[in-house]
Amino acid sequence: MNRFLGILLVGIGVASSPYRAMAQASPEGGPWHMMHDWGGGWGMILGPLYMVAWLAILVAVILFMIRWMGIVSPGASAPTRTARDILDERFARGEIDQDEYEKRCRALNT
């Protein structure tokens, strides 16, 4: 789990590094200019969509990493066991004797 958190933190740092560079190197008069220039209105429209897209990409990467590390496998479910399987296992372990086993088998078959 520590390995996963380390990879996740490095990924977040790498993904956010272009934004830090853009905020520090605004050519039109410093970092504050970028915050006040909306670019003719397109920033208001595309900005939220861009943030949602990055959030979706981040969630997809996290889910991929979880599956890749084997924490959760797709389509994995507990194998279904029948009552007969459980009865066979109990008889094999010696929890019940043969008479009890046969009695319960008859009860299950009816």
KOLMI-350654 format. One record per atom (N, C-alpha, C): residue number from 0; residue in three letters; atom name; x, y, z. Coordinates in nm, 3 decimals. Layout:
BEGIN
[rec NUM; 'ALA'; 'CA'; [X; Y; Z]]
...
//
This chain:
BEGIN
[rec 0; 'MET'; 'N'; [0.083; -0.118; 0.000]]
[rec 0; 'MET'; 'CA'; [0.000; 0.000; 0.000]]
[rec 0; 'MET'; 'C'; [0.087; 0.125; 0.000]]
[rec 1; 'ASN'; 'N'; [0.201; 0.121; 0.070]]
[rec 1; 'ASN'; 'CA'; [0.291; 0.236; 0.072]]
[rec 1; 'ASN'; 'C'; [0.346; 0.263; -0.067]]
[rec 2; 'ARG'; 'N'; [0.370; 0.157; -0.144]]
[rec 2; 'ARG'; 'CA'; [0.420; 0.173; -0.279]]
[rec 2; 'ARG'; 'C'; [0.317; 0.245; -0.366]]
[rec 3; 'PHE'; 'N'; [0.190; 0.207; -0.348]]
[rec 3; 'PHE'; 'CA'; [0.082; 0.271; -0.424]]
[rec 3; 'PHE'; 'C'; [0.072; 0.419; -0.390]]
[rec 4; 'LEU'; 'N'; [0.079; 0.454; -0.263]]
[rec 4; 'LEU'; 'CA'; [0.071; 0.595; -0.223]]
[rec 4; 'LEU'; 'C'; [0.189; 0.674; -0.278]]
[rec 5; 'GLY'; 'N'; [0.306; 0.614; -0.280]]
[rec 5; 'GLY'; 'CA'; [0.423; 0.681; -0.336]]
[rec 5; 'GLY'; 'C'; [0.407; 0.708; -0.485]]
[rec 6; 'ILE'; 'N'; [0.358; 0.609; -0.558]]
[rec 6; 'ILE'; 'CA'; [0.336; 0.626; -0.701]]
[rec 6; 'ILE'; 'C'; [0.229; 0.731; -0.725]]
[rec 7; 'LEU'; 'N'; [0.124; 0.729; -0.645]]
[rec 7; 'LEU'; 'CA'; [0.016; 0.827; -0.659]]
[rec 7; 'LEU'; 'C'; [0.066; 0.969; -0.635]]
[rec 8; 'LEU'; 'N'; [0.145; 0.989; -0.532]]
[rec 8; 'LEU'; 'CA'; [0.195; 1.124; -0.503]]
[rec 8; 'LEU'; 'C'; [0.290; 1.173; -0.611]]
[rec 9; 'VAL'; 'N'; [0.374; 1.085; -0.663]]
[rec 9; 'VAL'; 'CA'; [0.464; 1.125; -0.772]]
[rec 9; 'VAL'; 'C'; [0.381; 1.160; -0.896]]
[rec 10; 'GLY'; 'N'; [0.278; 1.082; -0.924]]
[rec 10; 'GLY'; 'CA'; [0.193; 1.110; -1.039]]
[rec 10; 'GLY'; 'C'; [0.122; 1.243; -1.028]]
[rec 11; 'ILE'; 'N'; [0.072; 1.275; -0.910]]
[rec 11; 'ILE'; 'CA'; [0.005; 1.404; -0.890]]
[rec 11; 'ILE'; 'C'; [0.106; 1.518; -0.905]]
[rec 12; 'GLY'; 'N'; [0.225; 1.500; -0.854]]
[rec 12; 'GLY'; 'CA'; [0.328; 1.603; -0.868]]
[rec 12; 'GLY'; 'C'; [0.367; 1.627; -1.012]]
[rec 13; 'VAL'; 'N'; [0.381; 1.519; -1.089]]
[rec 13; 'VAL'; 'CA'; [0.417; 1.532; -1.229]]
[rec 13; 'VAL'; 'C'; [0.302; 1.595; -1.308]]
[rec 14; 'ALA'; 'N'; [0.179; 1.556; -1.276]]
[rec 14; 'ALA'; 'CA'; [0.064; 1.610; -1.349]]
[rec 14; 'ALA'; 'C'; [0.044; 1.759; -1.321]]
[rec 15; 'SER'; 'N'; [0.080; 1.805; -1.203]]
[rec 15; 'SER'; 'CA'; [0.056; 1.945; -1.170]]
[rec 15; 'SER'; 'C'; [0.174; 2.036; -1.205]]
[rec 16; 'SER'; 'N'; [0.287; 1.981; -1.244]]
[rec 16; 'SER'; 'CA'; [0.405; 2.065; -1.271]]
[rec 16; 'SER'; 'C'; [0.387; 2.161; -1.388]]
[rec 17; 'PRO'; 'N'; [0.318; 2.128; -1.498]]
[rec 17; 'PRO'; 'CA'; [0.302; 2.229; -1.603]]
[rec 17; 'PRO'; 'C'; [0.223; 2.351; -1.557]]
[rec 18; 'TYR'; 'N'; [0.128; 2.332; -1.467]]
[rec 18; 'TYR'; 'CA'; [0.047; 2.444; -1.420]]
[rec 18; 'TYR'; 'C'; [0.130; 2.539; -1.335]]
[rec 19; 'ARG'; 'N'; [0.217; 2.485; -1.254]]
[rec 19; 'ARG'; 'CA'; [0.304; 2.572; -1.175]]
[rec 19; 'ARG'; 'C'; [0.397; 2.651; -1.265]]
[rec 20; 'ALA'; 'N'; [0.447; 2.589; -1.369]]
[rec 20; 'ALA'; 'CA'; [0.537; 2.659; -1.462]]
[rec 20; 'ALA'; 'C'; [0.462; 2.768; -1.538]]
[rec 21; 'MET'; 'N'; [0.338; 2.741; -1.580]]
[rec 21; 'MET'; 'CA'; [0.261; 2.841; -1.653]]
[rec 21; 'MET'; 'C'; [0.227; 2.960; -1.563]]
[rec 22; 'ALA'; 'N'; [0.197; 2.935; -1.437]]
[rec 22; 'ALA'; 'CA'; [0.160; 3.043; -1.346]]
[rec 22; 'ALA'; 'C'; [0.279; 3.132; -1.315]]
[rec 23; 'GLN'; 'N'; [0.399; 3.077; -1.318]]
[rec 23; 'GLN'; 'CA'; [0.518; 3.156; -1.285]]
[rec 23; 'GLN'; 'C'; [0.576; 3.228; -1.406]]
[rec 24; 'ALA'; 'N'; [0.546; 3.183; -1.527]]
[rec 24; 'ALA'; 'CA'; [0.611; 3.239; -1.645]]
[rec 24; 'ALA'; 'C'; [0.511; 3.303; -1.740]]
[rec 25; 'SER'; 'N'; [0.422; 3.383; -1.689]]
[rec 25; 'SER'; 'CA'; [0.326; 3.452; -1.774]]
[rec 25; 'SER'; 'C'; [0.398; 3.565; -1.847]]
[rec 26; 'PRO'; 'N'; [0.398; 3.567; -1.982]]
[rec 26; 'PRO'; 'CA'; [0.476; 3.666; -2.055]]
[rec 26; 'PRO'; 'C'; [0.417; 3.806; -2.053]]
[rec 27; 'GLU'; 'N'; [0.291; 3.823; -2.017]]
[rec 27; 'GLU'; 'CA'; [0.227; 3.954; -2.024]]
[rec 27; 'GLU'; 'C'; [0.229; 4.031; -1.894]]
[rec 28; 'GLY'; 'N'; [0.324; 4.014; -1.811]]
[rec 28; 'GLY'; 'CA'; [0.332; 4.098; -1.693]]
[rec 28; 'GLY'; 'C'; [0.322; 4.025; -1.561]]
[rec 29; 'GLY'; 'N'; [0.368; 3.906; -1.553]]
[rec 29; 'GLY'; 'CA'; [0.375; 3.838; -1.426]]
[rec 29; 'GLY'; 'C'; [0.262; 3.739; -1.404]]
[rec 30; 'PRO'; 'N'; [0.265; 3.672; -1.290]]
[rec 30; 'PRO'; 'CA'; [0.167; 3.566; -1.264]]
[rec 30; 'PRO'; 'C'; [0.025; 3.617; -1.246]]
[rec 31; 'TRP'; 'N'; [0.006; 3.742; -1.210]]
[rec 31; 'TRP'; 'CA'; [-0.129; 3.792; -1.185]]
[rec 31; 'TRP'; 'C'; [-0.205; 3.817; -1.313]]
[rec 32; 'HIS'; 'N'; [-0.134; 3.841; -1.422]]
[rec 32; 'HIS'; 'CA'; [-0.201; 3.868; -1.549]]
[rec 32; 'HIS'; 'C'; [-0.285; 3.749; -1.594]]
[rec 33; 'MET'; 'N'; [-0.234; 3.630; -1.571]]
[rec 33; 'MET'; 'CA'; [-0.305; 3.511; -1.613]]
[rec 33; 'MET'; 'C'; [-0.438; 3.495; -1.541]]
[rec 34; 'MET'; 'N'; [-0.445; 3.543; -1.420]]
[rec 34; 'MET'; 'CA'; [-0.569; 3.530; -1.343]]
[rec 34; 'MET'; 'C'; [-0.674; 3.631; -1.387]]
[rec 35; 'HIS'; 'N'; [-0.632; 3.746; -1.442]]
[rec 35; 'HIS'; 'CA'; [-0.727; 3.851; -1.477]]
[rec 35; 'HIS'; 'C'; [-0.767; 3.852; -1.623]]
[rec 36; 'ASP'; 'N'; [-0.696; 3.782; -1.709]]
[rec 36; 'ASP'; 'CA'; [-0.727; 3.780; -1.850]]
[rec 36; 'ASP'; 'C'; [-0.806; 3.653; -1.880]]
[rec 37; 'TRP'; 'N'; [-0.933; 3.667; -1.915]]
[rec 37; 'TRP'; 'CA'; [-1.019; 3.551; -1.937]]
[rec 37; 'TRP'; 'C'; [-1.012; 3.502; -2.081]]
[rec 38; 'GLY'; 'N'; [-0.939; 3.569; -2.166]]
[rec 38; 'GLY'; 'CA'; [-0.923; 3.522; -2.303]]
[rec 38; 'GLY'; 'C'; [-1.049; 3.533; -2.386]]
[rec 39; 'GLY'; 'N'; [-1.125; 3.636; -2.370]]
[rec 39; 'GLY'; 'CA'; [-1.245; 3.655; -2.450]]
[rec 39; 'GLY'; 'C'; [-1.361; 3.567; -2.408]]
[rec 40; 'GLY'; 'N'; [-1.361; 3.513; -2.291]]
[rec 40; 'GLY'; 'CA'; [-1.473; 3.433; -2.244]]
[rec 40; 'GLY'; 'C'; [-1.454; 3.283; -2.256]]
[rec 41; 'TRP'; 'N'; [-1.357; 3.239; -2.334]]
[rec 41; 'TRP'; 'CA'; [-1.336; 3.095; -2.350]]
[rec 41; 'TRP'; 'C'; [-1.286; 3.029; -2.222]]
[rec 42; 'GLY'; 'N'; [-1.216; 3.105; -2.140]]
[rec 42; 'GLY'; 'CA'; [-1.169; 3.050; -2.013]]
[rec 42; 'GLY'; 'C'; [-1.284; 3.016; -1.920]]
[rec 43; 'MET'; 'N'; [-1.390; 3.095; -1.926]]
[rec 43; 'MET'; 'CA'; [-1.507; 3.069; -1.842]]
[rec 43; 'MET'; 'C'; [-1.581; 2.943; -1.886]]
[rec 44; 'ILE'; 'N'; [-1.577; 2.914; -2.016]]
[rec 44; 'ILE'; 'CA'; [-1.649; 2.798; -2.069]]
[rec 44; 'ILE'; 'C'; [-1.564; 2.672; -2.059]]
[rec 45; 'LEU'; 'N'; [-1.441; 2.682; -2.104]]
[rec 45; 'LEU'; 'CA'; [-1.356; 2.563; -2.111]]
[rec 45; 'LEU'; 'C'; [-1.285; 2.531; -1.981]]
[rec 46; 'GLY'; 'N'; [-1.270; 2.628; -1.893]]
[rec 46; 'GLY'; 'CA'; [-1.200; 2.605; -1.767]]
[rec 46; 'GLY'; 'C'; [-1.262; 2.494; -1.683]]
[rec 47; 'PRO'; 'N'; [-1.394; 2.502; -1.652]]
[rec 47; 'PRO'; 'CA'; [-1.456; 2.395; -1.574]]
[rec 47; 'PRO'; 'C'; [-1.452; 2.260; -1.645]]
[rec 48; 'LEU'; 'N'; [-1.470; 2.260; -1.778]]
[rec 48; 'LEU'; 'CA'; [-1.464; 2.134; -1.851]]
[rec 48; 'LEU'; 'C'; [-1.324; 2.073; -1.843]]
[rec 49; 'TYR'; 'N'; [-1.224; 2.158; -1.849]]
[rec 49; 'TYR'; 'CA'; [-1.086; 2.112; -1.839]]
[rec 49; 'TYR'; 'C'; [-1.058; 2.052; -1.700]]
[rec 50; 'MET'; 'N'; [-1.111; 2.117; -1.598]]
[rec 50; 'MET'; 'CA'; [-1.090; 2.066; -1.461]]
[rec 50; 'MET'; 'C'; [-1.161; 1.931; -1.443]]
[rec 51; 'VAL'; 'N'; [-1.282; 1.917; -1.496]]
[rec 51; 'VAL'; 'CA'; [-1.355; 1.790; -1.485]]
[rec 51; 'VAL'; 'C'; [-1.281; 1.681; -1.563]]
[rec 52; 'ALA'; 'N'; [-1.228; 1.717; -1.680]]
[rec 52; 'ALA'; 'CA'; [-1.154; 1.618; -1.759]]
[rec 52; 'ALA'; 'C'; [-1.031; 1.569; -1.683]]
[rec 53; 'TRP'; 'N'; [-0.957; 1.660; -1.620]]
[rec 53; 'TRP'; 'CA'; [-0.840; 1.618; -1.543]]
[rec 53; 'TRP'; 'C'; [-0.879; 1.534; -1.422]]
[rec 54; 'LEU'; 'N'; [-0.991; 1.567; -1.360]]
[rec 54; 'LEU'; 'CA'; [-1.038; 1.487; -1.247]]
[rec 54; 'LEU'; 'C'; [-1.075; 1.346; -1.293]]
[rec 55; 'ALA'; 'N'; [-1.142; 1.335; -1.408]]
[rec 55; 'ALA'; 'CA'; [-1.178; 1.203; -1.461]]
[rec 55; 'ALA'; 'C'; [-1.052; 1.123; -1.495]]
[rec 56; 'ILE'; 'N'; [-0.952; 1.188; -1.552]]
[rec 56; 'ILE'; 'CA'; [-0.827; 1.120; -1.585]]
[rec 56; 'ILE'; 'C'; [-0.758; 1.073; -1.457]]
[rec 57; 'LEU'; 'N'; [-0.758; 1.156; -1.354]]
[rec 57; 'LEU'; 'CA'; [-0.696; 1.119; -1.227]]
[rec 57; 'LEU'; 'C'; [-0.765; 0.998; -1.165]]
[rec 58; 'VAL'; 'N'; [-0.898; 0.997; -1.165]]
[rec 58; 'VAL'; 'CA'; [-0.972; 0.884; -1.110]]
[rec 58; 'VAL'; 'C'; [-0.944; 0.758; -1.191]]
[rec 59; 'ALA'; 'N'; [-0.940; 0.770; -1.324]]
[rec 59; 'ALA'; 'CA'; [-0.911; 0.654; -1.408]]
[rec 59; 'ALA'; 'C'; [-0.772; 0.598; -1.381]]
[rec 60; 'VAL'; 'N'; [-0.674; 0.686; -1.362]]
[rec 60; 'VAL'; 'CA'; [-0.539; 0.641; -1.332]]
[rec 60; 'VAL'; 'C'; [-0.534; 0.570; -1.197]]
[rec 61; 'ILE'; 'N'; [-0.603; 0.624; -1.097]]
[rec 61; 'ILE'; 'CA'; [-0.605; 0.562; -0.965]]
[rec 61; 'ILE'; 'C'; [-0.669; 0.424; -0.974]]
[rec 62; 'LEU'; 'N'; [-0.782; 0.412; -1.044]]
[rec 62; 'LEU'; 'CA'; [-0.846; 0.281; -1.059]]
[rec 62; 'LEU'; 'C'; [-0.757; 0.183; -1.134]]
[rec 63; 'PHE'; 'N'; [-0.689; 0.230; -1.238]]
[rec 63; 'PHE'; 'CA'; [-0.597; 0.144; -1.311]]
[rec 63; 'PHE'; 'C'; [-0.485; 0.095; -1.221]]
[rec 64; 'MET'; 'N'; [-0.430; 0.185; -1.139]]
[rec 64; 'MET'; 'CA'; [-0.321; 0.146; -1.049]]
[rec 64; 'MET'; 'C'; [-0.368; 0.044; -0.946]]
[rec 65; 'ILE'; 'N'; [-0.489; 0.062; -0.894]]
[rec 65; 'ILE'; 'CA'; [-0.542; -0.033; -0.795]]
[rec 65; 'ILE'; 'C'; [-0.557; -0.171; -0.858]]
[rec 66; 'ARG'; 'N'; [-0.612; -0.176; -0.978]]
[rec 66; 'ARG'; 'CA'; [-0.627; -0.305; -1.045]]
[rec 66; 'ARG'; 'C'; [-0.494; -0.364; -1.087]]
[rec 67; 'TRP'; 'N'; [-0.401; -0.279; -1.130]]
[rec 67; 'TRP'; 'CA'; [-0.270; -0.326; -1.172]]
[rec 67; 'TRP'; 'C'; [-0.193; -0.387; -1.055]]
[rec 68; 'MET'; 'N'; [-0.210; -0.328; -0.937]]
[rec 68; 'MET'; 'CA'; [-0.139; -0.380; -0.820]]
[rec 68; 'MET'; 'C'; [-0.207; -0.504; -0.764]]
[rec 69; 'GLY'; 'N'; [-0.324; -0.540; -0.813]]
[rec 69; 'GLY'; 'CA'; [-0.392; -0.661; -0.769]]
[rec 69; 'GLY'; 'C'; [-0.474; -0.645; -0.645]]
[rec 70; 'ILE'; 'N'; [-0.501; -0.522; -0.603]]
[rec 70; 'ILE'; 'CA'; [-0.583; -0.502; -0.484]]
[rec 70; 'ILE'; 'C'; [-0.726; -0.543; -0.514]]
[rec 71; 'VAL'; 'N'; [-0.776; -0.505; -0.631]]
[rec 71; 'VAL'; 'CA'; [-0.910; -0.542; -0.675]]
[rec 71; 'VAL'; 'C'; [-0.898; -0.591; -0.818]]
[rec 72; 'SER'; 'N'; [-0.946; -0.711; -0.844]]
[rec 72; 'SER'; 'CA'; [-0.941; -0.762; -0.980]]
[rec 72; 'SER'; 'C'; [-1.080; -0.748; -1.042]]
[rec 73; 'PRO'; 'N'; [-1.086; -0.716; -1.171]]
[rec 73; 'PRO'; 'CA'; [-1.216; -0.696; -1.234]]
[rec 73; 'PRO'; 'C'; [-1.294; -0.826; -1.243]]
[rec 74; 'GLY'; 'N'; [-1.419; -0.821; -1.209]]
[rec 74; 'GLY'; 'CA'; [-1.506; -0.937; -1.219]]
[rec 74; 'GLY'; 'C'; [-1.481; -1.043; -1.113]]
[rec 75; 'ALA'; 'N'; [-1.404; -1.010; -1.012]]
[rec 75; 'ALA'; 'CA'; [-1.376; -1.109; -0.909]]
[rec 75; 'ALA'; 'C'; [-1.494; -1.118; -0.813]]
[rec 76; 'SER'; 'N'; [-1.537; -1.238; -0.787]]
[rec 76; 'SER'; 'CA'; [-1.642; -1.258; -0.690]]
[rec 76; 'SER'; 'C'; [-1.613; -1.388; -0.616]]
[rec 77; 'ALA'; 'N'; [-1.674; -1.400; -0.502]]
[rec 77; 'ALA'; 'CA'; [-1.653; -1.520; -0.422]]
[rec 77; 'ALA'; 'C'; [-1.715; -1.639; -0.494]]
[rec 78; 'PRO'; 'N'; [-1.644; -1.751; -0.498]]
[rec 78; 'PRO'; 'CA'; [-1.702; -1.867; -0.564]]
[rec 78; 'PRO'; 'C'; [-1.824; -1.915; -0.486]]
[rec 79; 'THR'; 'N'; [-1.927; -1.950; -0.558]]
[rec 79; 'THR'; 'CA'; [-2.049; -1.996; -0.492]]
[rec 79; 'THR'; 'C'; [-2.033; -2.142; -0.453]]
[rec 80; 'ARG'; 'N'; [-2.066; -2.171; -0.330]]
[rec 80; 'ARG'; 'CA'; [-2.060; -2.308; -0.280]]
[rec 80; 'ARG'; 'C'; [-2.201; -2.354; -0.248]]
[rec 81; 'THR'; 'N'; [-2.229; -2.475; -0.285]]
[rec 81; 'THR'; 'CA'; [-2.360; -2.531; -0.256]]
[rec 81; 'THR'; 'C'; [-2.358; -2.594; -0.118]]
[rec 82; 'ALA'; 'N'; [-2.476; -2.626; -0.070]]
[rec 82; 'ALA'; 'CA'; [-2.487; -2.693; 0.060]]
[rec 82; 'ALA'; 'C'; [-2.419; -2.829; 0.056]]
[rec 83; 'ARG'; 'N'; [-2.427; -2.894; -0.058]]
[rec 83; 'ARG'; 'CA'; [-2.362; -3.025; -0.072]]
[rec 83; 'ARG'; 'C'; [-2.210; -3.013; -0.062]]
[rec 84; 'ASP'; 'N'; [-2.152; -2.906; -0.120]]
[rec 84; 'ASP'; 'CA'; [-2.008; -2.883; -0.110]]
[rec 84; 'ASP'; 'C'; [-1.966; -2.864; 0.035]]
[rec 85; 'ILE'; 'N'; [-2.042; -2.789; 0.108]]
[rec 85; 'ILE'; 'CA'; [-2.010; -2.764; 0.249]]
[rec 85; 'ILE'; 'C'; [-2.021; -2.894; 0.329]]
[rec 86; 'LEU'; 'N'; [-2.125; -2.972; 0.300]]
[rec 86; 'LEU'; 'CA'; [-2.143; -3.100; 0.369]]
[rec 86; 'LEU'; 'C'; [-2.027; -3.194; 0.338]]
[rec 87; 'ASP'; 'N'; [-1.984; -3.199; 0.212]]
[rec 87; 'ASP'; 'CA'; [-1.870; -3.283; 0.174]]
[rec 87; 'ASP'; 'C'; [-1.743; -3.240; 0.248]]
[rec 88; 'GLU'; 'N'; [-1.722; -3.109; 0.258]]
[rec 88; 'GLU'; 'CA'; [-1.603; -3.059; 0.327]]
[rec 88; 'GLU'; 'C'; [-1.607; -3.095; 0.476]]
[rec 89; 'ARG'; 'N'; [-1.722; -3.082; 0.538]]
[rec 89; 'ARG'; 'CA'; [-1.733; -3.115; 0.682]]
[rec 89; 'ARG'; 'C'; [-1.708; -3.265; 0.705]]
[rec 90; 'PHE'; 'N'; [-1.757; -3.347; 0.614]]
[rec 90; 'PHE'; 'CA'; [-1.733; -3.491; 0.627]]
[rec 90; 'PHE'; 'C'; [-1.586; -3.523; 0.605]]
[rec 91; 'ALA'; 'N'; [-1.524; -3.456; 0.509]]
[rec 91; 'ALA'; 'CA'; [-1.382; -3.480; 0.481]]
[rec 91; 'ALA'; 'C'; [-1.294; -3.436; 0.598]]
[rec 92; 'ARG'; 'N'; [-1.332; -3.330; 0.668]]
[rec 92; 'ARG'; 'CA'; [-1.254; -3.284; 0.783]]
[rec 92; 'ARG'; 'C'; [-1.282; -3.365; 0.910]]
[rec 93; 'GLY'; 'N'; [-1.383; -3.451; 0.905]]
[rec 93; 'GLY'; 'CA'; [-1.414; -3.533; 1.020]]
[rec 93; 'GLY'; 'C'; [-1.504; -3.464; 1.122]]
[rec 94; 'GLU'; 'N'; [-1.568; -3.357; 1.084]]
[rec 94; 'GLU'; 'CA'; [-1.658; -3.288; 1.177]]
[rec 94; 'GLU'; 'C'; [-1.787; -3.366; 1.200]]
[rec 95; 'ILE'; 'N'; [-1.828; -3.443; 1.098]]
[rec 95; 'ILE'; 'CA'; [-1.948; -3.526; 1.113]]
[rec 95; 'ILE'; 'C'; [-1.912; -3.669; 1.071]]
[rec 96; 'ASP'; 'N'; [-1.986; -3.765; 1.128]]
[rec 96; 'ASP'; 'CA'; [-1.958; -3.905; 1.093]]
[rec 96; 'ASP'; 'C'; [-2.041; -3.947; 0.971]]
[rec 97; 'GLN'; 'N'; [-2.025; -4.072; 0.929]]
[rec 97; 'GLN'; 'CA'; [-2.087; -4.118; 0.806]]
[rec 97; 'GLN'; 'C'; [-2.239; -4.121; 0.818]]
[rec 98; 'ASP'; 'N'; [-2.290; -4.164; 0.932]]
[rec 98; 'ASP'; 'CA'; [-2.436; -4.168; 0.949]]
[rec 98; 'ASP'; 'C'; [-2.496; -4.028; 0.936]]
[rec 99; 'GLU'; 'N'; [-2.435; -3.930; 1.002]]
[rec 99; 'GLU'; 'CA'; [-2.483; -3.792; 0.995]]
[rec 99; 'GLU'; 'C'; [-2.472; -3.739; 0.851]]
[rec 100; 'TYR'; 'N'; [-2.363; -3.773; 0.783]]
[rec 100; 'TYR'; 'CA'; [-2.341; -3.730; 0.645]]
[rec 100; 'TYR'; 'C'; [-2.452; -3.785; 0.553]]
[rec 101; 'GLU'; 'N'; [-2.479; -3.916; 0.565]]
[rec 101; 'GLU'; 'CA'; [-2.581; -3.977; 0.480]]
[rec 101; 'GLU'; 'C'; [-2.720; -3.921; 0.511]]
[rec 102; 'LYS'; 'N'; [-2.748; -3.898; 0.638]]
[rec 102; 'LYS'; 'CA'; [-2.877; -3.842; 0.678]]
[rec 102; 'LYS'; 'C'; [-2.896; -3.702; 0.616]]
[rec 103; 'ARG'; 'N'; [-2.794; -3.621; 0.621]]
[rec 103; 'ARG'; 'CA'; [-2.803; -3.485; 0.567]]
[rec 103; 'ARG'; 'C'; [-2.807; -3.487; 0.414]]
[rec 104; 'CYS'; 'N'; [-2.737; -3.582; 0.353]]
[rec 104; 'CYS'; 'CA'; [-2.743; -3.594; 0.206]]
[rec 104; 'CYS'; 'C'; [-2.885; -3.628; 0.162]]
[rec 105; 'ARG'; 'N'; [-2.949; -3.718; 0.234]]
[rec 105; 'ARG'; 'CA'; [-3.089; -3.753; 0.201]]
[rec 105; 'ARG'; 'C'; [-3.179; -3.631; 0.218]]
[rec 106; 'ALA'; 'N'; [-3.154; -3.554; 0.322]]
[rec 106; 'ALA'; 'CA'; [-3.236; -3.435; 0.348]]
[rec 106; 'ALA'; 'C'; [-3.216; -3.332; 0.235]]
[rec 107; 'LEU'; 'N'; [-3.095; -3.321; 0.186]]
[rec 107; 'LEU'; 'CA'; [-3.070; -3.226; 0.079]]
[rec 107; 'LEU'; 'C'; [-3.131; -3.270; -0.054]]
[rec 108; 'ASN'; 'N'; [-3.137; -3.400; -0.078]]
[rec 108; 'ASN'; 'CA'; [-3.189; -3.452; -0.205]]
[rec 108; 'ASN'; 'C'; [-3.341; -3.447; -0.212]]
[rec 109; 'THR'; 'N'; [-3.407; -3.433; -0.100]]
[rec 109; 'THR'; 'CA'; [-3.554; -3.430; -0.104]]
[rec 109; 'THR'; 'C'; [-3.608; -3.291; -0.122]]
//
